[in-house]
Each structure stands twice: as structure tokens, then as C-alpha cells.
Amino acid sequence: IPRTLAITDYAELDVSRITGLPPGRRPVRTWVTPESRRDEVYQLLHTELAAGRQAYVIYPLVEESEKVDLRSATEMADHLQAEVFPGYRVALLHGRMKSDAKERVMQAFASGQVHVLVSTTVIEVGVDVPNATLMVIEHAERFGLSQLHQLRGRVGRGAAASACVLMYATGDSGRVSETARERLRAMVETNDGFEIAKRDLDIRGPG
């Protein structure tokens, strides 16, 4: 935030750096995979759910669009419930929902009644469910680096080992740019928010 940054330079303000994780937490293991290996990712999801854990699956769009060939949260929530995880409860969360509806979904997920939460970036901040140990981000090449880091921060909030899978599109309509590859590479190489911010600055510039 520019004003905050200016204050750190010109005002009488002490600056603290918190560089460690809270006690008992582990770094989130992150890896990148093409969507052609979707079945393996779903198997990993099944393994976590069978162990009593919960998971997030993130999409860039709420609904299908004629302008871009991307999977949407609404479409995939129905598919995952009916075809992939029929034995578990899948719920949908996105920014167009009314506040009380969003709150009901989040309470159900936090209490363990919902096993897989399909969402857009509305869960980027302010969500704390320690039992959620796996996050899958579809079309990860479409997200900014700070967004990816914030999303990944929704897992790894308990003592159990957690993971984040970044799936990218393949095929003629899914060529990944070098800039997107740099973002994904940074996510794999570090969990450090300070380092992520530096990489983001290197990639995007100061604006």
C-alpha cells in the first residue's frame, strides 16, 4: 500500500518483521502440474478426504464465459459433486453470493460438514480452517503471484502436512507465457512472503 510504504520511510514509525511460522506449522509443499494429470490430482484429493481432511479447489471464474476457455467454479462444483466425489459433500462459494449465504457455506466448511470447498478468490484472506490440508488451483497461470501466495495461505494452518497443487492449462488454447511460468516457479521455490514480494516486484515492476 503506497501510503503505508511512505509512512515507513518518512514518519516516526517502528517496523517489525515476522519471518517465522506460528509454532507447530509446517511449510506448504507446492508443485505445478498440467491439467492432463487431473486424475492424479483427484486421487490426491481422495486420499486427503479419506484421511478425514478437507480441501479447497479454486477457479478464476464464477460462471462459464464465451470469451475465455476457462473452467468455472459453478460448472465444476456440480461436476465434482456428481462425478468425482459423490461420497463427500461439495459446496460452492463465490463473491456474487449474498453475505448470509456465504456465511452459511463457510460455517459448514469450518465445522467439517463440507469436505470440498469450490471457490473463487473470495477466500483469498480471512479464512482459517486448520483441517483443510490441500488446495488445488485450476488455471493457476491466470492468477497473480500475490494472489497465489494468499490463496496458498488458506492451507497449512494446522499441524498436519499440507500441499498446494497449481494446475495449468495445456493444448492450443492453454499456452503458458514465460511470465506465468516465472510466477509458478516462484511459488514452488519458496513459501517466504518477503521473497514472494521481491519476485513479484521483479516480474511486474513497481507500477
Stockholm file with secondary structure:
# STOCKHOLM 1.0

chainA/1-207         IPRTLAITDYAELDVSRITGLPPGRRPVRTWVTPESRRDEVYQLLHTELAAGRQAYVIYPLVEESEKVDLRSATEMADHLQAEVFPGYRVALLHGRMKSDAKERVMQAFASGQVHVLVSTTVIEVGVDVPNATLMVIEHAERFGLSQLHQLRGRVGRGAAASACVLMYATGDSGRVSETARERLRAMVETNDGFEIAKRDLDIRGPG
#=GR chainA/1-207 SS CHHHHHHHHHSSCCCCCCCSCCTTCCCCEEEEEEGGGHHHHHHHHHHHHHTTCEEEEECSBSSCCSSSCCCBHHHHHHHIIIIICTTSCEEEECTTSCHHHHHHHHHHHHTTSCSEEEECGGGSSSCCCTTEEEEEETTGGGSCHHHHHHHHTTSSCSSSCCEEEEEECCSGGGCCCHHHHHHHHHHHHCCCHHHHHHHHHHHHCCC
#=GC SS_cons         CHHHHHHHHHSSCCCCCCCSCCTTCCCCEEEEEEGGGHHHHHHHHHHHHHTTCEEEEECSBSSCCSSSCCCBHHHHHHHIIIIICTTSCEEEECTTSCHHHHHHHHHHHHTTSCSEEEECGGGSSSCCCTTEEEEEETTGGGSCHHHHHHHHTTSSCSSSCCEEEEEECCSGGGCCCHHHHHHHHHHHHCCCHHHHHHHHHHHHCCC
//
